[in-house]
Amino acid sequence: MSETPPKAQRKSAIEEAQLVNVVLRYFKLAGVAVGVWLSGYLNFSPSWLLVGLVLYVWKERQGKRKKLQIEIRQDTARDEQKAILARVEDLPSWVHFPEVERAEWFNKILDQIWPFIGDYVKDLLINSIQPKIQASHAHMASFVFTRIDLGDIPPRIGGVKVYTKNVRRDEIYMDLDIIYSSDCDLMVKLKGMNMGIKDLQVRGTMRVILKPLLSRMPLFGGLSVFFLNNPSIDFNLKGLADAFDLPGLRFVSKRDCLDREMVEDIIAEQIANIMVLPNRIAVPMIEELNLSLLKYPPPEGVLRIYMIEARNLVSADVAFVGKGKSDPYAVLKFGPEKFKTKVINNTVNPQWNEVFETIIDCKDAQVIDLEIRDEDPGSKDDKIGTAAIDISSSASQGTLDTWLPLENVKKGDVHLKLVWMYLANDPMVLEKVGASSELASCVLMVNLDSAKDLPGSKRMKKQIAEPSPFVVLSLGPKSFETEEKPNTDSPVWEKPFRFLVHNPHIQKLDIQIFDKKNPKESLGDLTIPLKSLLSAPDMTLDQDFALKNSGLDSKINMRLCLRILTPENNPAWRSEGAILNTNSSSVDPPAGPKKEGTSSPDAAKKPQPQTGPAKAANSGVDPTIKKVEVTQINAAKPEGQVIPPASNTSPSTVTSTEVRQRKTKSSPAPAESDARGAYGRGRIQLTFRYSSQRQKLVVVVHKCLNLLPCDSDNLADPYVKMYLLPDKSSSGKRKTAVIKNNLNPVFDETFEFSLKQEEIADRDLELTIRNDTSFFSSNVKVMGVVTIDLSKMDVSKAATDWFDLHPEDSDDAEKPISVESDV
């Protein structure tokens, strides 16, 4: 039986929706007629009918205007040339600007792959966006997506501008005019009510940076994508939400309310948190790329915005006697940040005299949106003017004191003063500019990398479980909170945070780590006086910090960088550092296996069959830093396979300002000649670690190579079974999942054994690789065995290596592999 084509299904759904709309319209008109009859029957004043008529006419006009705009944008998305000839409004950027070029070839590619993007977007909305929306507001806790249909119209590139001036020779800058006039259909459920969003419209300028350019494939080292400013967003509501799309009506009254403006703010906030500066999406193309400098480059400066006053504002409040007044206040929006002035009551010439400071990442392209609003308690605040603040002009002049005319209103001006501040890495500059209690004198940039050996979560009196840690960073009144990392005592966050500092001589950075399972339980804390950065090289500390009120070996790894604000410009202060780790051994590598320590931080977190330890970084195995020397296991001879002793180099002694490249300590993949092992039965890759805090032996089974074929099709269904000898009871058995029809299985599974430290010397770990067969099958069941002596295991560090598999009945299988110390 043939399936109905997707377009036919969509056409049928549209016809059904049209029928439903006709029925709904009938009941609406019938309801109006009943309402008119009831008003006469109950002797209500005719003025109520006039109010209802005004609201109905307003809604109809607004709906027709918005519907016309959506139809024009959708026609442009389907056939741009035809739509332009029909109407010369809302033109793409390539029409207005000669330096902007068309990108129809890319639009055709988008149109071809659009149906395949739906599953990815659905997963992104449900697993990433939905939890963030639920946490964004108290009324959004029950928010869930019930329907996600992206429609048939894909996004379009309205124009592409490639910069050829004021850019370095080893980088490419492009600005893309993104136009998304969709026919999408999204349904959500909130507090038991079904609501929908349709005809979502998004337009903004997206910047794409390719750098550094290379003389070898893939010709550029990394890709960075972000919106320069908040994109404009519009949409239509459907379902119950459409009934509340009227002026002055909200789902909940007064201050805790949910209206159309809040929905717009939530959508804009989620986009801003993902890819509006300073947030961006960075994709490494080569291993030796310094991803942190690509994803989190240093800012260009700080802009001080003095909101002084406004004049001749429109009167938003109606007065029965005399002229009407307003209760104006100003709102400044800049990426994910928002600033708000105080409200001045009963005036059209308010004086605020307030100052705000914001960190600027790209002064030549970013703008700050300004809105003047009239406060209406109990209903939606009215907009009484907007303006856009150009940052580049103030940055070039240093100080700009001006009146800006308000847009989208008949009259009104706003008085601003903009002061641009550069960033200096010279502590002597602080003595010149001085510290202030009102204005910031410095910027603190915190790159929170990871933590390790955190204490366990005390869930019960006699049970300690893996924590789900998150970090709270505080400096003065400003605080940030990271996302939780579930079930690990060695979490990896890799998140940047920025603080404006008033006086680094007395202020301190407070860091606290909590367990999400028990938020009242602290896993450790740390206080760092900022004055210690003033005497540090380049005013930067990049190291492990020992945690207080935590485990004996609990540490947190961060990079702290302090910069002084100054109106003076010195090109020597603007230094991003090397984006390529040229000291890495994988830069133009010679023939042969790659050396470790060159993978990017993001690459280390992706599951890759060729790099089994990648998952171990999130599974309880300590992440490592490539500056730390590691004693590798000698995998060449079967008798010498050992768990290495501790290295004399401590991570806490590493103070280099280079961004660390994380990768689990792992020996290279075995060479072709050694891939089958000394006994021709293949090899297995394992990671060992002992947690002193939790008194557990952690074993990570990564993968096997070149196992013996056991079935008639020259394949096998391998799995790994292990015991901590001499205990061979069922409670002490651990087993991986079965990998079907594979001689090079990748498991990446973590197992734990409860074991006191003094008991390690009397234990051996036995691993058996077995073929999953039926009881009556004649196929080979045991593919290989390895037994590891834990008596000389170094409990202070993790170790990863390859081990040769022995036959089950050989003499070597009975001899545990001993641990030999290099000390």
Beta strands, then each sheet from edge to edge (+ up, - down):
strand 1: 144-149
strand 2: 156-162
strand 3: 172-181
strand 4: 185-190
strand 5: 193-213
strand 6: 220-227
strand 7: 232-239
strand 8: 281-284
strand 9: 301-311
strand 10: 328-334
strand 11: 337-340
strand 12: 351-360
strand 13: 367-374
strand 14: 382-390
strand 15: 399-405
strand 16: 413-424
strand 17: 442-452
strand 18: 457-460
strand 19: 463-465
strand 20: 469-475
strand 21: 478-481
strand 22: 492-501
strand 23: 508-515
strand 24: 518-529
strand 25: 540-546
strand 26: 555-566
strand 27: 683-691
strand 28: 696-705
strand 29: 718-725
strand 30: 734-735
strand 31: 746-754
strand 32: 764-771
strand 33: 782-789
strand 34: 799-804
sheet 1: 1+ 4- 5+ 3- 2+
sheet 2: 1+ 4- 5+ 6- 8+
sheet 3: 1+ 4- 5+ 7-
sheet 4: 12+ 9- 16+ 15-
sheet 5: 12+ 9- 16+ 26- 17+ 22-
sheet 6: 12+ 9- 16+ 26- 25+
sheet 7: 11+ 10- 13+ 14-
sheet 8: 18+ 19-
sheet 9: 21+ 20- 23+ 24-
sheet 10: 31+ 28- 27+ 34-
sheet 11: 30+ 29- 32+ 33-
end
